[in-house]
């Protein structure tokens, strides 16, 4: 077992894809760095915090990108975003089987504010264009920095999201919410609350991610392989009907849970018996519990 959480970007992407199949585009030896950080006397990375390239996933040709949480928390700047956009655009030209995005980021770099925001918007457009071309986009989230900010929106633009319990997904991070609205609104120091609210299990229960796995790179690899197969069975493009269904689901969620301040209360209303045990369950036990709850609700 190899922990996804503890691995760096290159370790994750190397283990995720078939052995010795990964070929990196714009590797560190080419020294493509941010033009902004040096002006601010900030450290640079020769890959600008994201690894991109091509390889095989169970024999299928895929393009993949992995954000490096160890460099500025995986935050997106101009070059970082351009690498992601270029990868997605090339995927359309070369007609690969899928694009796999290993996301770990706090959002946009404050150092590159406007350039970073523009970069994230371009990544969103590129994801949707890739899907429109019939190429599924699969997102994996399991790093210690989670997936927040604009890249949280990028993740939800994808066809399929795989998370571990340790992964987190949201628009605004806990510290941002606390700073903007006060500790009474959200206490970022309450780590259990943070994971109950933004962690993989909560996102899976709400339908924001399609699979939850253990903190193991091989488990992510298996789930990603299955996701490519599932998405390949239908249209990868985002349709108006799917968008309208998503909006209806969000409206219903707001109606049902908008006054709830504790995720466990939401889990209980979703039909989960003894929701207090959910944080202690392993991924397989958790998904089995959810299936039993769904089957029971369907039988009523």
Phi, psi and omega in degrees: 000131181238118185294126173291319183301319186273348182279155174270180187300315183290325177295319181296310185289327179292322180280332181292317183274166180302146183308131175060022181262346186282129175239118185277138171266142180049059180292169182304334180297338178274350173051052174271103187241167178296136177279353187260326190294318181298325179296336180258011183057032177263150180294150178243162173238140185289349172248006182054032171080016176212135180256127180231153178171195181232159178185193180245139174239103184054041177088348179267139182282123181227156166259147183216151176221141179227121178280141182264104181295341180283350177247107179054033178063022181075014184296149187265129172239190185299308182290317178307310180294322180297325178295319178294315180298314180299321179298314181294319179293321178293327178300322179293316182296318186267358174055053178287170182283332180189165171242130181248122179248116177265096189264132172210104189197148173270357180121222184273143174292128176296333180296333187237027189340283186296319180297321179292320179296317178297319181299317180295319179297324178290325177296317178302312180300318182294323177299313181292325177293323177296316177296319180298334178277002177089012181254117182290147177245122183248132181248136175244132181227117179198012181274164185291338180273354182070198178222104187231176177066211182301329180288339171295322176291319177305316180302318182283352173277349184281170178285326192207135178239130174248130179230155165260167176301326182287339179290157177224146182217126178191170174283299180257136178287162182304318181294324179294315180298316181297318180296320184281324189240354178098158183293336178295329179285316181201118181269105184292345178277347177276087188296324178297318178295319179302314182286327176295330185271322186242354186286172186301321183294316179296317180296324179293317180296325179278350181087013180277343171226154188262347179209144175233135186228169175288164180284075183211129183299322179296326178293320175296321180298314180297316181294321179295320178299315179294323180296318178299319179295314181298312183291333180285347181281341181226195180281133178280342185291149174278121182259163177297320180298318179294321179294318179295322178295321178296317179296320177296320178297318180294321178296318179294321178297316179296320179295317185281324190237004187300336181261000182277132179253356183230121181306325180299327178294325176293317179300318180297318180290338176279357177100010180277116175286145179050059183299341180295342180272347185305314182298340183268350186278143170289163186303316182293320178295321181296311181295326177294320177297317180297318180298318179297320180294319179295316180298320180293319179295322180291334182280345183285000000 
